[in-house]
Amino acid sequence: MLIKDETKKKLSSFADELDGRFEKALAGRKEDVGKQLDEKIRCLKEEADLKIQRIKEEIDQEKDEMKRQFNIISELEEGGAEIKNQIHGHADQAAQYKNSLWKLTESLNTEWSTIKTLDRKFQELRFEANDQVKSLIGHLERLYGLETKIPESDILQDNSDIDASRELAVLGKIKELLGPPDPTPPAASAAEKEPAS
């Protein structure tokens, strides 16, 4: 009986000791697993922080690049607007010159038409004067038997150096090249094209 009790005590003590050892081993394992988990979490966090930092740097670079591109576009638009304004200014000036040329061409046309009309009258007078001279010479020969030659007046000499028809033809070609005059006054055109402030 005593042996049994003693054996029970030993077994119970051994079981308690084993239980303590298991608990201690389990606690050690838990601590190791916890440390490993903490290390993994730390490594993952460091890796995640690095990835986040790289992504942030890439995004910052993209933002800087976009800002640079926007600045370039803005500068190009400003330059384009300036050139467009210059184009409109020169176009208005060209329209003024065209209208001036048209008016000048019209004035030239009027002058050369007048010259042509006057030259036609002059030729009629010249021919009439020549006929009168011939008639006078014939009259003197018939009545008095005088052979004479009346010199032609410088005033009635042919205007061979003036060719109104040719000048009018040239003006016609100029008018054809110019096209019709601009119906819009240049000043009003410029005002219409000026952007509203």
C-alpha positions, 0 to 999 in steps of 0.5 A, a space after each residue: 500500500 505504501 509502495 503504491 502511494 509512493 509510486 502515485 506520488 512519484 508519477 504525480 510529481 513527474 507529471 507535474 514536472 512534465 506539465 511544467 516543462 510543456 508549459 515552459 516549452 510552450 511559452 518559449 515557443 510562443 515567445 519565439 513565434 512572437 519574435 519571428 512574427 514581429 521580425 516578419 512584420 518589421 521586415 514587411 513594414 520596412 519593405 512596404 515603407 520602401 515601396 510607398 517611398 518609391 511610389 511617392 517619388 515616382 508620383 512626385 516625378 510624374 507631377 513635376 513632369 506634368 507641371 513642366 509639360 503644362 508650362 510648355 503648353 502654356 508658353 506655346 499657347 501664349 506664343 501662339 496667341 501672340 503670333 495670331 494677334 500679329 497675323 490679324 494685325 498684318 492681315 488688317 494692314 494688308 486689307 488697308 493696303 489692298 483697299 488703298 491699291 484698289 482706290 489708287 487703281 480706280 483713280 489710275 483707271 479714271 485718269 487713263 480713261 480720260 487720257 484715252 478720251 482726250 487722245 481720241 479727241 486730239 486725233 480727230 482734231 489732228 486729222 481735221 487740221 491735216 485735212 485743212 492743211 491739205 485743202 489749203 495747199 490744194 487751194 493755193 496750187 489751184 488758184 495761184 499755181 504755188 507749190 508749197 509745204 506747210 510744216 506740221 505744228 508740233 502741237 498737232 504731232 502724234 502722241 506715240 509715247 502715250 499708250 492709254 489702251 496698254 495702260 488700261 489693260 495693265 490696270 485691268 489685270 491688276 484689278 483682277 489680281 487684287 480681287 474685289 475690295 474688302 467690304 469691311 472697313 479695316 478699323 472695324 475688322 480689327 475691333 471685331 478680332 480684338 479679344 474681349 478683356 
